[in-house]
């Protein structure tokens, strides 16, 4: 059984594409074995810290422009 049809198109495997799952799993194992996990974890942490600061700044700007709480929030 091949992953491609005779015309070179990827065949439809339906729900649960085993070929894609196998490729994903192989790529994950390759990455884990590459020794770059700690480096990428640090990069992700720095990106999250930066994003959090940006969101806090945006929230502060929004609060400066706010005219109080929306009265519709308190209606029942």
PDB file of N, CA, C and O in Angstrom:
ATOM      1  N   UNK A   1       0.853  -1.177   0.000  1.00  0.00           N
ATOM      2  CA  UNK A   1       0.000   0.000   0.000  1.00  0.00           C
ATOM      3  C   UNK A   1       0.901   1.243   0.000  1.00  0.00           C
ATOM      4  O   UNK A   1       1.864   1.301   0.765  1.00  0.00           O
ATOM      5  N   UNK A   2       0.604   2.222  -0.836  1.00  0.00           N
ATOM      6  CA  UNK A   2       1.426   3.431  -0.902  1.00  0.00           C
ATOM      7  C   UNK A   2       0.623   4.620  -0.420  1.00  0.00           C
ATOM      8  O   UNK A   2      -0.602   4.568  -0.311  1.00  0.00           O
ATOM      9  N   UNK A   3       1.349   5.703  -0.132  1.00  0.00           N
ATOM     10  CA  UNK A   3       0.708   6.931   0.335  1.00  0.00           C
ATOM     11  C   UNK A   3       0.200   7.787  -0.821  1.00  0.00           C
ATOM     12  O   UNK A   3      -0.541   8.747  -0.608  1.00  0.00           O
ATOM     13  N   UNK A   4       0.593   7.446  -2.026  1.00  0.00           N
ATOM     14  CA  UNK A   4       0.234   8.264  -3.188  1.00  0.00           C
ATOM     15  C   UNK A   4      -0.521   7.419  -4.199  1.00  0.00           C
ATOM     16  O   UNK A   4      -0.329   6.206  -4.284  1.00  0.00           O
ATOM     17  N   UNK A   5      -1.379   8.073  -4.960  1.00  0.00           N
ATOM     18  CA  UNK A   5      -2.057   7.385  -6.048  1.00  0.00           C
ATOM     19  C   UNK A   5      -1.123   7.337  -7.237  1.00  0.00           C
ATOM     20  O   UNK A   5      -0.021   7.881  -7.186  1.00  0.00           O
ATOM     21  N   UNK A   6      -1.556   6.687  -8.314  1.00  0.00           N
ATOM     22  CA  UNK A   6      -0.686   6.593  -9.491  1.00  0.00           C
ATOM     23  C   UNK A   6      -0.457   7.943 -10.145  1.00  0.00           C
ATOM     24  O   UNK A   6       0.458   8.077 -10.958  1.00  0.00           O
ATOM     25  N   UNK A   7      -1.271   8.964  -9.814  1.00  0.00           N
ATOM     26  CA  UNK A   7      -1.117  10.304 -10.375  1.00  0.00           C
ATOM     27  C   UNK A   7      -0.283  11.211  -9.474  1.00  0.00           C
ATOM     28  O   UNK A   7      -0.122  12.395  -9.771  1.00  0.00           O
ATOM     29  N   UNK A   8       0.247  10.673  -8.383  1.00  0.00           N
ATOM     30  CA  UNK A   8       1.102  11.452  -7.509  1.00  0.00           C
ATOM     31  C   UNK A   8       0.354  12.237  -6.447  1.00  0.00           C
ATOM     32  O   UNK A   8       0.971  12.958  -5.663  1.00  0.00           O
ATOM     33  N   UNK A   9      -0.965  12.107  -6.409  1.00  0.00           N
ATOM     34  CA  UNK A   9      -1.750  12.817  -5.395  1.00  0.00           C
ATOM     35  C   UNK A   9      -1.797  11.974  -4.125  1.00  0.00           C
ATOM     36  O   UNK A   9      -1.761  10.745  -4.183  1.00  0.00           O
ATOM     37  N   UNK A  10      -1.877  12.636  -2.998  1.00  0.00           N
ATOM     38  CA  UNK A  10      -1.995  11.903  -1.744  1.00  0.00           C
ATOM     39  C   UNK A  10      -3.395  11.322  -1.665  1.00  0.00           C
ATOM     40  O   UNK A  10      -4.379  12.026  -1.895  1.00  0.00           O
ATOM     41  N   UNK A  11      -3.487  10.053  -1.345  1.00  0.00           N
ATOM     42  CA  UNK A  11      -4.801   9.428  -1.262  1.00  0.00           C
ATOM     43  C   UNK A  11      -5.477   9.802   0.043  1.00  0.00           C
ATOM     44  O   UNK A  11      -4.815  10.095   1.039  1.00  0.00           O
ATOM     45  N   UNK A  12      -6.780   9.787   0.029  1.00  0.00           N
ATOM     46  CA  UNK A  12      -7.569  10.123   1.201  1.00  0.00           C
ATOM     47  C   UNK A  12      -7.654   8.907   2.109  1.00  0.00           C
ATOM     48  O   UNK A  12      -8.158   7.859   1.705  1.00  0.00           O
ATOM     49  N   UNK A  13      -7.167   9.044   3.324  1.00  0.00           N
ATOM     50  CA  UNK A  13      -7.196   7.939   4.270  1.00  0.00           C
ATOM     51  C   UNK A  13      -8.407   8.019   5.184  1.00  0.00           C
ATOM     52  O   UNK A  13      -8.591   7.163   6.049  1.00  0.00           O
ATOM     53  N   UNK A  14      -9.227   9.032   4.999  1.00  0.00           N
ATOM     54  CA  UNK A  14     -10.406   9.163   5.842  1.00  0.00           C
ATOM     55  C   UNK A  14     -10.045   9.660   7.227  1.00  0.00           C
ATOM     56  O   UNK A  14      -8.988  10.255   7.439  1.00  0.00           O
ATOM     57  N   UNK A  15     -10.934   9.405   8.154  1.00  0.00           N
ATOM     58  CA  UNK A  15     -10.724   9.858   9.524  1.00  0.00           C
ATOM     59  C   UNK A  15      -9.542   9.105  10.122  1.00  0.00           C
ATOM     60  O   UNK A  15      -9.463   7.880  10.028  1.00  0.00           O
ATOM     61  N   UNK A  16      -8.638   9.839  10.728  1.00  0.00           N
ATOM     62  CA  UNK A  16      -7.473   9.215  11.342  1.00  0.00           C
ATOM     63  C   UNK A  16      -6.400   8.902  10.328  1.00  0.00           C
ATOM     64  O   UNK A  16      -6.099   7.730  10.098  1.00  0.00           O
ATOM     65  N   UNK A  17      -5.817   9.906   9.718  1.00  0.00           N
ATOM     66  CA  UNK A  17      -4.798   9.746   8.686  1.00  0.00           C
ATOM     67  C   UNK A  17      -3.548   9.133   9.311  1.00  0.00           C
ATOM     68  O   UNK A  17      -2.783   9.816   9.993  1.00  0.00           O
ATOM     69  N   UNK A  18      -3.351   7.847   9.071  1.00  0.00           N
ATOM     70  CA  UNK A  18      -2.229   7.126   9.685  1.00  0.00           C
ATOM     71  C   UNK A  18      -0.877   7.590   9.152  1.00  0.00           C
ATOM     72  O   UNK A  18       0.114   7.602   9.881  1.00  0.00           O
ATOM     73  N   UNK A  19      -0.845   7.970   7.884  1.00  0.00           N
ATOM     74  CA  UNK A  19       0.412   8.443   7.300  1.00  0.00           C
ATOM     75  C   UNK A  19       0.855   9.736   7.972  1.00  0.00           C
ATOM     76  O   UNK A  19       2.016   9.873   8.358  1.00  0.00           O
ATOM     77  N   UNK A  20      -0.065  10.681   8.113  1.00  0.00           N
ATOM     78  CA  UNK A  20       0.267  11.950   8.759  1.00  0.00           C
ATOM     79  C   UNK A  20       0.638  11.730  10.218  1.00  0.00           C
ATOM     80  O   UNK A  20       1.563  12.366  10.724  1.00  0.00           O
ATOM     81  N   UNK A  21      -0.065  10.845  10.895  1.00  0.00           N
ATOM     82  CA  UNK A  21       0.239  10.557  12.301  1.00  0.00           C
ATOM     83  C   UNK A  21       1.643   9.973  12.435  1.00  0.00           C
ATOM     84  O   UNK A  21       2.389  10.342  13.342  1.00  0.00           O
ATOM     85  N   UNK A  22       2.000   9.063  11.531  1.00  0.00           N
ATOM     86  CA  UNK A  22       3.332   8.465  11.575  1.00  0.00           C
ATOM     87  C   UNK A  22       4.408   9.521  11.320  1.00  0.00           C
ATOM     88  O   UNK A  22       5.420   9.554  12.019  1.00  0.00           O
ATOM     89  N   UNK A  23       4.195  10.382  10.322  1.00  0.00           N
ATOM     90  CA  UNK A  23       5.163  11.435  10.010  1.00  0.00           C
ATOM     91  C   UNK A  23       5.316  12.390  11.188  1.00  0.00           C
ATOM     92  O   UNK A  23       6.433  12.789  11.520  1.00  0.00           O
ATOM     93  N   UNK A  24       4.204  12.759  11.824  1.00  0.00           N
ATOM     94  CA  UNK A  24       4.245  13.650  12.982  1.00  0.00           C
ATOM     95  C   UNK A  24       5.042  12.999  14.116  1.00  0.00           C
ATOM     96  O   UNK A  24       5.925  13.626  14.701  1.00  0.00           O
ATOM     97  N   UNK A  25       4.728  11.754  14.416  1.00  0.00           N
ATOM     98  CA  UNK A  25       5.417  11.058  15.506  1.00  0.00           C
ATOM     99  C   UNK A  25       6.916  10.939  15.241  1.00  0.00           C
ATOM    100  O   UNK A  25       7.729  11.114  16.149  1.00  0.00           O
ATOM    101  N   UNK A  26       7.272  10.643  14.003  1.00  0.00           N
ATOM    102  CA  UNK A  26       8.697  10.550  13.654  1.00  0.00           C
ATOM    103  C   UNK A  26       9.388  11.902  13.840  1.00  0.00           C
ATOM    104  O   UNK A  26      10.504  11.967  14.355  1.00  0.00           O
ATOM    105  N   UNK A  27       8.721  12.980  13.418  1.00  0.00           N
ATOM    106  CA  UNK A  27       9.301  14.317  13.565  1.00  0.00           C
ATOM    107  C   UNK A  27       9.459  14.682  15.045  1.00  0.00           C
ATOM    108  O   UNK A  27      10.446  15.312  15.425  1.00  0.00           O
ATOM    109  N   UNK A  28       8.501  14.292  15.869  1.00  0.00           N
ATOM    110  CA  UNK A  28       8.584  14.587  17.296  1.00  0.00           C
ATOM    111  C   UNK A  28       9.736  13.832  17.948  1.00  0.00           C
ATOM    112  O   UNK A  28      10.469  14.391  18.763  1.00  0.00           O
ATOM    113  N   UNK A  29       9.891  12.570  17.590  1.00  0.00           N
ATOM    114  CA  UNK A  29      11.013  11.789  18.130  1.00  0.00           C
ATOM    115  C   UNK A  29      12.348  12.368  17.671  1.00  0.00           C
ATOM    116  O   UNK A  29      13.302  12.442  18.446  1.00  0.00           O
ATOM    117  N   UNK A  30      12.405  12.773  16.420  1.00  0.00           N
ATOM    118  CA  UNK A  30      13.633  13.367  15.874  1.00  0.00           C
ATOM    119  C   UNK A  30      13.980  14.654  16.634  1.00  0.00           C
ATOM    120  O   UNK A  30      15.139  14.882  16.982  1.00  0.00           O
ATOM    121  N   UNK A  31      12.968  15.490  16.886  1.00  0.00           N
ATOM    122  CA  UNK A  31      13.210  16.730  17.626  1.00  0.00           C
ATOM    123  C   UNK A  31      13.667  16.429  19.053  1.00  0.00           C
ATOM    124  O   UNK A  31      14.615  17.042  19.544  1.00  0.00           O
ATOM    125  N   UNK A  32      13.000  15.494  19.714  1.00  0.00           N
ATOM    126  CA  UNK A  32      13.363  15.150  21.090  1.00  0.00           C
ATOM    127  C   UNK A  32      14.799  14.646  21.171  1.00  0.00           C
ATOM    128  O   UNK A  32      15.506  14.916  22.142  1.00  0.00           O
ATOM    129  N   UNK A  33      15.220  13.921  20.155  1.00  0.00           N
ATOM    130  CA  UNK A  33      16.580  13.376  20.137  1.00  0.00           C
ATOM    131  C   UNK A  33      17.618  14.400  19.678  1.00  0.00           C
ATOM    132  O   UNK A  33      18.818  14.151  19.790  1.00  0.00           O
ATOM    133  N   UNK A  34      17.171  15.552  19.160  1.00  0.00           N
ATOM    134  CA  UNK A  34      18.098  16.539  18.590  1.00  0.00           C
ATOM    135  C   UNK A  34      18.890  17.307  19.642  1.00  0.00           C
ATOM    136  O   UNK A  34      19.924  17.895  19.326  1.00  0.00           O
ATOM    137  N   UNK A  35      18.422  17.313  20.880  1.00  0.00           N
ATOM    138  CA  UNK A  35      19.102  18.061  21.928  1.00  0.00           C
ATOM    139  C   UNK A  35      18.705  19.525  21.978  1.00  0.00           C
ATOM    140  O   UNK A  35      19.326  20.300  22.704  1.00  0.00           O
ATOM    141  N   UNK A  36      17.692  19.923  21.229  1.00  0.00           N
ATOM    142  CA  UNK A  36      17.280  21.330  21.185  1.00  0.00           C
ATOM    143  C   UNK A  36      16.066  21.627  22.061  1.00  0.00           C
ATOM    144  O   UNK A  36      15.551  22.745  22.039  1.00  0.00           O
ATOM    145  N   UNK A  37      15.610  20.659  22.819  1.00  0.00           N
ATOM    146  CA  UNK A  37      14.385  20.833  23.598  1.00  0.00           C
ATOM    147  C   UNK A  37      14.534  21.948  24.626  1.00  0.00           C
ATOM    148  O   UNK A  37      13.666  22.816  24.713  1.00  0.00           O
ATOM    149  N   UNK A  38      15.608  21.946  25.403  1.00  0.00           N
ATOM    150  CA  UNK A  38      15.806  22.978  26.434  1.00  0.00           C
ATOM    151  C   UNK A  38      15.915  24.373  25.808  1.00  0.00           C
ATOM    152  O   UNK A  38      15.351  25.339  26.321  1.00  0.00           O
ATOM    153  N   UNK A  39      16.643  24.462  24.700  1.00  0.00           N
ATOM    154  CA  UNK A  39      16.794  25.743  24.014  1.00  0.00           C
ATOM    155  C   UNK A  39      15.436  26.272  23.545  1.00  0.00           C
ATOM    156  O   UNK A  39      15.120  27.446  23.739  1.00  0.00           O
ATOM    157  N   UNK A  40      14.654  25.414  22.940  1.00  0.00           N
ATOM    158  CA  UNK A  40      13.342  25.837  22.429  1.00  0.00           C
ATOM    159  C   UNK A  40      12.387  26.155  23.577  1.00  0.00           C
ATOM    160  O   UNK A  40      11.532  27.030  23.440  1.00  0.00           O
ATOM    161  N   UNK A  41      12.517  25.465  24.697  1.00  0.00           N
ATOM    162  CA  UNK A  41      11.685  25.752  25.865  1.00  0.00           C
ATOM    163  C   UNK A  41      12.002  27.148  26.406  1.00  0.00           C
ATOM    164  O   UNK A  41      11.093  27.892  26.773  1.00  0.00           O
ATOM    165  N   UNK A  42      13.291  27.505  26.455  1.00  0.00           N
ATOM    166  CA  UNK A  42      13.677  28.854  26.903  1.00  0.00           C
ATOM    167  C   UNK A  42      13.145  29.918  25.944  1.00  0.00           C
ATOM    168  O   UNK A  42      12.653  30.960  26.377  1.00  0.00           O
ATOM    169  N   UNK A  43      13.246  29.650  24.634  1.00  0.00           N
ATOM    170  CA  UNK A  43      12.727  30.598  23.648  1.00  0.00           C
ATOM    171  C   UNK A  43      11.226  30.798  23.810  1.00  0.00           C
ATOM    172  O   UNK A  43      10.731  31.921  23.716  1.00  0.00           O
ATOM    173  N   UNK A  44      10.514  29.721  24.050  1.00  0.00           N
ATOM    174  CA  UNK A  44       9.063  29.806  24.225  1.00  0.00           C
ATOM    175  C   UNK A  44       8.713  30.594  25.484  1.00  0.00           C
ATOM    176  O   UNK A  44       7.771  31.386  25.480  1.00  0.00           O
ATOM    177  N   UNK A  45       9.469  30.379  26.559  1.00  0.00           N
ATOM    178  CA  UNK A  45       9.218  31.106  27.805  1.00  0.00           C
ATOM    179  C   UNK A  45       9.440  32.604  27.609  1.00  0.00           C
ATOM    180  O   UNK A  45       8.658  33.420  28.096  1.00  0.00           O
ATOM    181  N   UNK A  46      10.508  32.962  26.896  1.00  0.00           N
ATOM    182  CA  UNK A  46      10.772  34.379  26.632  1.00  0.00           C
ATOM    183  C   UNK A  46       9.674  34.990  25.771  1.00  0.00           C
ATOM    184  O   UNK A  46       9.272  36.131  25.997  1.00  0.00           O
ATOM    185  N   UNK A  47       9.189  34.247  24.793  1.00  0.00           N
ATOM    186  CA  UNK A  47       8.114  34.746  23.931  1.00  0.00           C
ATOM    187  C   UNK A  47       6.838  34.953  24.732  1.00  0.00           C
ATOM    188  O   UNK A  47       6.127  35.936  24.524  1.00  0.00           O
ATOM    189  N   UNK A  48       6.541  34.032  25.648  1.00  0.00           N
ATOM    190  CA  UNK A  48       5.348  34.176  26.486  1.00  0.00           C
ATOM    191  C   UNK A  48       5.463  35.384  27.410  1.00  0.00           C
ATOM    192  O   UNK A  48       4.490  36.112  27.607  1.00  0.00           O
ATOM    193  N   UNK A  49       6.656  35.597  27.980  1.00  0.00           N
ATOM    194  CA  UNK A  49       6.868  36.757  28.848  1.00  0.00           C
ATOM    195  C   UNK A  49       6.646  38.052  28.067  1.00  0.00           C
ATOM    196  O   UNK A  49       6.004  38.979  28.562  1.00  0.00           O
ATOM    197  N   UNK A  50       7.177  38.110  26.851  1.00  0.00           N
ATOM    198  CA  UNK A  50       7.011  39.295  26.008  1.00  0.00           C
ATOM    199  C   UNK A  50       5.538  39.504  25.664  1.00  0.00           C
ATOM    200  O   UNK A  50       5.032  40.625  25.722  1.00  0.00           O
ATOM    201  N   UNK A  51       4.861  38.427  25.307  1.00  0.00           N
ATOM    202  CA  UNK A  51       3.440  38.526  24.954  1.00  0.00           C
ATOM    203  C   UNK A  51       2.616  38.997  26.151  1.00  0.00           C
ATOM    204  O   UNK A  51       1.694  39.797  25.993  1.00  0.00           O
ATOM    205  N   UNK A  52       2.943  38.505  27.340  1.00  0.00           N
ATOM    206  CA  UNK A  52       2.215  38.916  28.533  1.00  0.00           C
ATOM    207  C   UNK A  52       2.389  40.414  28.781  1.00  0.00           C
ATOM    208  O   UNK A  52       1.425  41.103  29.114  1.00  0.00           O
ATOM    209  N   UNK A  53       3.617  40.920  28.618  1.00  0.00           N
ATOM    210  CA  UNK A  53       3.849  42.358  28.802  1.00  0.00           C
ATOM    211  C   UNK A  53       3.060  43.169  27.775  1.00  0.00           C
ATOM    212  O   UNK A  53       2.491  44.208  28.110  1.00  0.00           O
ATOM    213  N   UNK A  54       3.024  42.698  26.524  1.00  0.00           N
ATOM    214  CA  UNK A  54       2.269  43.403  25.479  1.00  0.00           C
ATOM    215  C   UNK A  54       0.776  43.413  25.788  1.00  0.00           C
ATOM    216  O   UNK A  54       0.106  44.424  25.581  1.00  0.00           O
ATOM    217  N   UNK A  55       0.257  42.301  26.279  1.00  0.00           N
ATOM    218  CA  UNK A  55      -1.164  42.233  26.625  1.00  0.00           C
ATOM    219  C   UNK A  55      -1.493  43.147  27.801  1.00  0.00           C
ATOM    220  O   UNK A  55      -2.547  43.784  27.824  1.00  0.00           O
ATOM    221  N   UNK A  56      -0.593  43.208  28.771  1.00  0.00           N
ATOM    222  CA  UNK A  56      -0.817  44.097  29.915  1.00  0.00           C
ATOM    223  C   UNK A  56      -0.804  45.556  29.481  1.00  0.00           C
ATOM    224  O   UNK A  56      -1.607  46.353  29.967  1.00  0.00           O
ATOM    225  N   UNK A  57       0.096  45.915  28.572  1.00  0.00           N
ATOM    226  CA  UNK A  57       0.110  47.291  28.042  1.00  0.00           C
ATOM    227  C   UNK A  57      -1.178  47.599  27.291  1.00  0.00           C
ATOM    228  O   UNK A  57      -1.754  48.675  27.455  1.00  0.00           O
ATOM    229  N   UNK A  58      -1.627  46.665  26.475  1.00  0.00           N
ATOM    230  CA  UNK A  58      -2.860  46.864  25.707  1.00  0.00           C
ATOM    231  C   UNK A  58      -4.061  47.004  26.648  1.00  0.00           C
ATOM    232  O   UNK A  58      -4.957  47.811  26.403  1.00  0.00           O
ATOM    233  N   UNK A  59      -4.071  46.223  27.707  1.00  0.00           N
ATOM    234  CA  UNK A  59      -5.164  46.323  28.684  1.00  0.00           C
ATOM    235  C   UNK A  59      -5.152  47.693  29.360  1.00  0.00           C
ATOM    236  O   UNK A  59      -6.204  48.296  29.567  1.00  0.00           O
ATOM    237  N   UNK A  60      -3.971  48.176  29.699  1.00  0.00           N
ATOM    238  CA  UNK A  60      -3.872  49.489  30.342  1.00  0.00           C
ATOM    239  C   UNK A  60      -4.366  50.588  29.407  1.00  0.00           C
ATOM    240  O   UNK A  60      -5.056  51.508  29.847  1.00  0.00           O
ATOM    241  N   UNK A  61      -4.026  50.506  28.136  1.00  0.00           N
ATOM    242  CA  UNK A  61      -4.493  51.491  27.152  1.00  0.00           C
ATOM    243  C   UNK A  61      -6.018  51.431  27.065  1.00  0.00           C
ATOM    244  O   UNK A  61      -6.684  52.466  27.060  1.00  0.00           O
ATOM    245  N   UNK A  62      -6.556  50.241  26.998  1.00  0.00           N
ATOM    246  CA  UNK A  62      -8.009  50.083  26.926  1.00  0.00           C
ATOM    247  C   UNK A  62      -8.709  50.641  28.144  1.00  0.00           C
ATOM    248  O   UNK A  62      -9.765  51.261  28.021  1.00  0.00           O
ATOM    249  N   UNK A  63      -8.136  50.430  29.325  1.00  0.00           N
ATOM    250  CA  UNK A  63      -8.754  50.937  30.553  1.00  0.00           C
ATOM    251  C   UNK A  63      -8.703  52.464  30.603  1.00  0.00           C
ATOM    252  O   UNK A  63      -9.602  53.092  31.162  1.00  0.00           O
ATOM    253  N   UNK A  64      -7.669  53.060  30.031  1.00  0.00           N
ATOM    254  CA  UNK A  64      -7.597  54.523  30.012  1.00  0.00           C
ATOM    255  C   UNK A  64      -8.706  55.109  29.150  1.00  0.00           C
ATOM    256  O   UNK A  64      -9.170  56.219  29.409  1.00  0.00           O
ATOM    257  N   UNK A  65      -9.131  54.379  28.133  1.00  0.00           N
ATOM    258  CA  UNK A  65     -10.175  54.869  27.236  1.00  0.00           C
ATOM    259  C   UNK A  65     -11.581  54.471  27.685  1.00  0.00           C
ATOM    260  O   UNK A  65     -12.568  54.920  27.102  1.00  0.00           O
ATOM    261  N   UNK A  66     -11.676  53.643  28.704  1.00  0.00           N
ATOM    262  CA  UNK A  66     -12.973  53.146  29.150  1.00  0.00           C
ATOM    263  C   UNK A  66     -13.748  54.253  29.860  1.00  0.00           C
ATOM    264  O   UNK A  66     -13.163  55.108  30.524  1.00  0.00           O
ATOM    265  N   UNK A  67     -15.044  54.223  29.713  1.00  0.00           N
ATOM    266  CA  UNK A  67     -15.916  55.195  30.367  1.00  0.00           C
ATOM    267  C   UNK A  67     -16.696  54.540  31.498  1.00  0.00           C
ATOM    268  O   UNK A  67     -17.839  54.915  31.760  1.00  0.00           O
ATOM    269  N   UNK A  68     -16.105  53.591  32.152  1.00  0.00           N
ATOM    270  CA  UNK A  68     -16.779  52.892  33.223  1.00  0.00           C
ATOM    271  C   UNK A  68     -17.361  51.581  32.720  1.00  0.00           C
ATOM    272  O   UNK A  68     -17.275  51.239  31.540  1.00  0.00           O
ATOM    273  N   UNK A  69     -17.950  50.872  33.653  1.00  0.00           N
ATOM    274  CA  UNK A  69     -18.518  49.569  33.327  1.00  0.00           C
ATOM    275  C   UNK A  69     -19.811  49.728  32.542  1.00  0.00           C
ATOM    276  O   UNK A  69     -20.581  50.658  32.780  1.00  0.00           O
ATOM    277  N   UNK A  70     -20.041  48.828  31.618  1.00  0.00           N
ATOM    278  CA  UNK A  70     -21.261  48.830  30.810  1.00  0.00           C
ATOM    279  C   UNK A  70     -22.447  48.482  31.721  1.00  0.00           C
ATOM    280  O   UNK A  70     -22.462  47.407  32.320  1.00  0.00           O
ATOM    281  N   UNK A  71     -23.444  49.378  31.833  1.00  0.00           N
ATOM    282  CA  UNK A  71     -24.599  49.113  32.686  1.00  0.00           C
ATOM    283  C   UNK A  71     -25.375  47.856  32.257  1.00  0.00           C
ATOM    284  O   UNK A  71     -26.061  47.248  33.079  1.00  0.00           O
ATOM    285  N   UNK A  72     -25.274  47.474  31.007  1.00  0.00           N
ATOM    286  CA  UNK A  72     -25.976  46.278  30.533  1.00  0.00           C
ATOM    287  C   UNK A  72     -25.452  45.019  31.207  1.00  0.00           C
ATOM    288  O   UNK A  72     -26.144  44.001  31.228  1.00  0.00           O
ATOM    289  N   UNK A  73     -24.258  45.066  31.750  1.00  0.00           N
ATOM    290  CA  UNK A  73     -23.706  43.906  32.423  1.00  0.00           C
ATOM    291  C   UNK A  73     -24.427  43.600  33.733  1.00  0.00           C
ATOM    292  O   UNK A  73     -24.434  42.453  34.181  1.00  0.00           O
ATOM    293  N   UNK A  74     -25.027  44.601  34.342  1.00  0.00           N
ATOM    294  CA  UNK A  74     -25.707  44.441  35.629  1.00  0.00           C
ATOM    295  C   UNK A  74     -27.199  44.166  35.490  1.00  0.00           C
ATOM    296  O   UNK A  74     -27.843  43.782  36.466  1.00  0.00           O
ATOM    297  N   UNK A  75     -27.764  44.354  34.300  1.00  0.00           N
ATOM    298  CA  UNK A  75     -29.194  44.092  34.084  1.00  0.00           C
ATOM    299  C   UNK A  75     -29.473  42.607  34.124  1.00  0.00           C
ATOM    300  O   UNK A  75     -28.645  41.784  33.732  1.00  0.00           O
ATOM    301  N   UNK A  76     -30.663  42.284  34.609  1.00  0.00           N
ATOM    302  CA  UNK A  76     -31.065  40.870  34.656  1.00  0.00           C
ATOM    303  C   UNK A  76     -32.144  40.589  33.686  1.00  0.00           C
ATOM    304  O   UNK A  76     -32.606  39.452  33.589  1.00  0.00           O
TER     305      UNK A  76
END
